[in-house]
């Protein structure tokens, strides 16, 4: 894509994610089911954190495009590096995980991840904006331009560290409230929950590798960093 076209796309994507994140975080308090929005509010849900992540990523991408357009290449280099690191390590694997894991569990038993009580609070379009559209956006980004991936060990360590932070946040909320972020977690014994978290980490790591594979197949090995 031309830089001007990329800038337009990234700007629109940033505005979209900002709007979706704003919409979900500004649901009126009196409309929120009490059993869902307890301690931590919306910020305990990976879906909402992913919306913020995507907004940040597309904001950084738009900034990189603008700097290239105005020929500030020296300033653009660190921004481009940040953009590529955000996309490869977080934006693509987290979006893919959110979409696939949500709809898999929703199809099996929606009450485990998205109680029916939310239907009267969150519009259908917002549900799909949070859980469906994130994957096409991520795939389109791979098609739009090449991204430099870090060394695989470094990328997976960074991804694992972020996953550890989120799991710690989930466990902290349970220790404070006695309630799990997702009803699904209540079905597991402690060893079973540990195995579930480990399996989820393995799945999201596979999505990282899948994104790297797609990027290499479309743009070639020369686009990768060592």
N, C-alpha and C positions, 0 to 999 in steps of 0.2 A: 504493500500500500504506500501511496504518497504520504509524506509526513503530515501534510495538512489534513488529509483524510483520516489518518490515525489520530491526530489531535482532536478532530471532531468526534470520532467514535469514542475515544477515551473520556472526553468531556461529557458526552451524553451518558456513558456508562456510569461515570462518577455521580452525575446528577440523579440517575435512576436509583443507584444503591443508597445514596444519601436520603432520597425520598422514601424508599422502602424502610430503611432503618429508622427514620423519623416516624413513619407511620406506626410501626410496631412498638416503638418505645413511648408513644404518646397516646396509647389506648387509655381511655378514661378509667380512673381508679375504680369507680363504682361499677364498671362493666366487667372487671376482671374476676374470673372465678377464684374464690379464695384458696381453693386447694391447689391451684396452679401457680399463682403469683405470690409466693411466700417470700421468705428471706432471699435476698439477691435479685429479686425482680426478674426482669427479662434477661439480665446479664448472667444468669446461670445457664442459659440455653446456648448450646454450640451454634445453633442456627442464627441467633441474633448476633453473637460474636463474629460469625462469619460475614454477616452483612457489613459490619463495621470494618472488618478486614478487607473486604472487596472494595468498599468506598475508599479506604486508605490506598490500596493498590492502584485503583484507577486514577486517584488524585495524583499519585506519584508518577504514573504513566503519562498523564496529561502534562504535568510539569516538565518531564523529560522531552516530550514532543515540542512544547513551546520553546524550550531552551535550544533545541535543534533548529527550529524555525528561525529564531533570531540569531543563529550562528554563535551561540555561547557554548561551544563544544567543550571547553575546559570545565565549565560548570556542569554541563550535561553528563559527563562521564560518571561521577559518583552517583548521580540521580538514576542513571540507566542501570548501574550496578545494583542499586537498592531495588529498583523495579524488578530486575531479573531474579534477585534473591527472594523477594516477596512472592513472586509468581511461582517459581519452581518449588520452593520449600513449603509454602503455606497456601497461597490463593488457589492453585489448581488442585492439590490433593485434598484440602479441606472441603472445597465446593463439591468435588466428586463424592467424597465420603458422606457429606450432608445429604445430597440428593439420593444416592443409592441406598444408604442405610435407612433413611427416613421412609422412603416409599416401600422398601422391603418389609420393614416392621409394621408400617401402616396397613399394608395388604394382609399381613398375618393377623394382627390384632391392633387396631388403631389406639385402643385405650392404653397401650404400653408406651406410646410416645406422643400422642395427640388426642387427648380426651374429647369426646363428642361435645362436651360443654363449651369447647372453644369455637364451635361452629357459629354460635350466636354472637361471638365477640370479634373473631378474625374473619374478614371477608374471604371468599374463595380465591379472588385474584391475589390477595396478599399471601395466602398460603402457598400458592404456586410461585409467586415472586420469591418467597423465602426458600422453598424446597425443590422447585423444578427448574426455574429459569437460570439458577446459578450454574448448572452444568453446561447448557448451551453457551452461556457467556464465556466460561472457561475454555471450551473447545474453540470458540471463535477467536479468542485471544491467541491460541496456538497457531491458528491459521493466518492471523493478521500479521505477525512478525516473529522472528526468531528470538529466543531467550537463552542467555548463557546460564548453564547449570553449574553449580559448584561441584567439587569432587564429591562422589556419591557418599563417602563416609561422612564428610562434613554436613552435607545436606540432610542425611538421615539423623545425625546427631541433633541438629537444630530442630528438625521436625519432632523428634522424640522428646526433646526438652520442652517444647511448647505443649505437646500432648501431656507430659507429666504435670505441667502447671495447671492444665485444665482439669485433669483427674484430681489433683490436690484440691482445687476449688470445689469440685463436686463432693469430695469427702469432707471438706470443711463445712459445707452447707449441711450435710447429713449430721455431722457432729453437733451443730448448733441447733438444728430444727428437729432432728429425728425423722425427717422426710427426705426421700430421694428426689433428685432433680427429675428423673424419669421413672415412672412406676415400674418399668422393666427391671430396674436394678433390685427391687424388692424381692424378685423371684429367685435370686441367687444367694447361696451361702457365701461366706467370705472367700473361700478358695475358688468357688465358682465365679464370683465377681472379679477376682484377680485374673482368672483365666479369660473372662470376657473382655476385660480391659486389654490384656495382652493380645488377644485375637483382633480386637479393634485396631490396635497399634500396628499389627502386622498388615491388616487390610489397608490402612491409610498409607503405610510405607509402600505397598504395592501400587497404590495410585500415584505416588511420587515417581516410582520407576516407570509407570505407564506414561505419565506426562513427559518424562525424559525421552522415552522411546518415540512417542509421537513427534516431539520436537526434532529429534535426530532424523526420523524418517522423512519429515517434510522439508527440513532446512539443511540437513547434512551434518556430518560429524565435525566439520570445521567451525561450526557455530558454537561449539562447547568450549568451556574453559577447562583447564587441566585439573 
